[in-house]
């Protein structure tokens, strides 16, 4: 009779650890790139910490860009 022989066989044949089931997927939350942003005026944009707003940034509007250079609410007087 071998010492530990049976235990060694058991260790080799044990099932690997099973993984915990993953939680059910949830609906993704809206990110800034998927949310429409609109500022009534530059004061509102500044209060939100968005000013100055570049043409390619969410919330840019030609109505907020008084000089038409592609940067809205840039001078603090709009």
SULHU-V140818 format. One line per field, one symbol per residue. ss: DSSP state (2 for helix, 1 for strand, 0 for the rest). phi: phi as a letter, one per 40 degrees, with the letter a starting at -180 (. if undefined). burial: + if it has 9 or more other C-alpha atoms within 8 Angstrom, else -. A space follows every 10 residues. Layout:
BEGIN
ss->???
phi->???
burial->???
END
This chain:
BEGIN
ss->0000222222 2220000000 0000000000 0000000000 0222222000 0011000000 0000000000 11000000
phi->.ccgcccccc ccccccdccc cccccbcccc bdcbbcbabc acccccccgc ccbcdcccgc acccbccgcg bcfcbgbc
burial->---------- ---------- ---------- ---------- -+-+++---- +++++--+++ -+-++----- ++++---+
END
